[in-house]
Amino acid sequence: MHKSWTQIIIESIIIGVIFIILGKIIGCITKPFFGVSLPEVCSKWNDKYILEINWFLLGFVTHMFFEFSGLGDWYCTQ
């Protein structure tokens, strides 16, 4: 059964949001172990949520790739 474009887009958005949430959680867990002192000039590097946007796009594009390459179906049958 083929999915509609709307369903694929909704799934991709959900995966993108999950990537943001997991990225934040993993960042909070690992920060005490790998945190570094940065210069003051770096303190505002993420003011525009660049990291979160990248996480979202990574999840969105990854889902689209797996959907259209057939790897998602292959993985589910293995």
C-alpha positions as CSV (number, residue, x, y, z in Angstrom):
1,M,0.0,0.0,0.0
2,H,1.4,3.3,-1.0
3,K,1.3,6.3,1.3
4,S,-0.1,9.6,0.3
5,W,2.2,12.7,0.2
6,T,0.3,14.2,3.1
7,Q,1.0,11.1,5.2
8,I,4.7,11.1,4.3
9,I,5.0,14.8,5.1
10,I,3.3,14.4,8.5
11,E,5.5,11.4,9.3
12,S,8.6,13.4,8.4
13,I,7.5,16.3,10.5
14,I,6.9,14.0,13.5
15,I,10.4,12.4,13.0
16,G,11.9,15.8,12.8
17,V,10.3,16.8,16.1
18,I,11.4,13.6,17.7
19,F,15.0,14.3,16.6
20,I,14.8,17.7,18.3
21,I,13.5,16.2,21.5
22,L,16.0,13.4,21.6
23,G,18.8,15.8,20.7
24,K,17.9,18.1,23.6
25,I,17.7,15.1,26.0
26,I,21.0,13.6,24.9
27,G,22.6,17.0,25.0
28,C,21.5,17.5,28.6
29,I,22.8,14.0,29.5
30,T,26.2,14.4,27.8
31,K,26.9,18.1,28.6
32,P,28.4,17.4,32.1
33,F,30.8,14.9,30.5
34,F,31.8,16.8,27.4
35,G,31.0,20.4,28.2
36,V,33.8,22.9,27.4
37,S,34.3,26.5,28.4
38,L,33.8,28.7,25.3
39,P,34.7,32.4,24.8
40,E,32.1,35.0,25.4
41,V,31.8,35.6,21.6
42,C,30.3,32.1,21.3
43,S,27.6,32.6,24.0
44,K,25.0,33.6,21.4
45,W,25.8,31.2,18.6
46,N,22.5,29.4,18.9
47,D,20.2,32.4,19.4
48,K,18.3,31.5,16.3
49,Y,17.9,27.8,17.2
50,I,20.3,26.7,14.4
51,L,21.0,23.4,16.1
52,E,17.4,22.6,16.6
53,I,16.6,23.5,13.0
54,N,19.4,21.2,11.8
55,W,18.1,18.4,14.0
56,F,14.6,18.8,12.6
57,L,15.9,18.9,9.0
58,L,18.1,15.9,9.6
59,G,15.1,13.9,10.9
60,F,12.8,15.1,8.1
61,V,15.2,14.4,5.3
62,T,16.3,11.0,6.8
63,H,12.6,9.9,6.9
64,M,12.0,11.1,3.3
65,F,15.2,9.3,2.2
66,F,14.2,6.0,3.8
67,E,10.6,6.4,2.5
68,F,11.6,7.0,-1.1
69,S,14.6,4.7,-1.3
70,G,12.6,1.8,-0.1
71,L,15.0,1.2,2.8
72,G,12.1,1.7,5.3
73,D,10.1,-1.1,3.8
74,W,13.2,-3.3,3.6
75,Y,14.1,-2.6,7.2
76,C,10.5,-3.5,8.3
77,T,10.6,-6.8,6.6
78,Q,13.9,-7.9,8.0
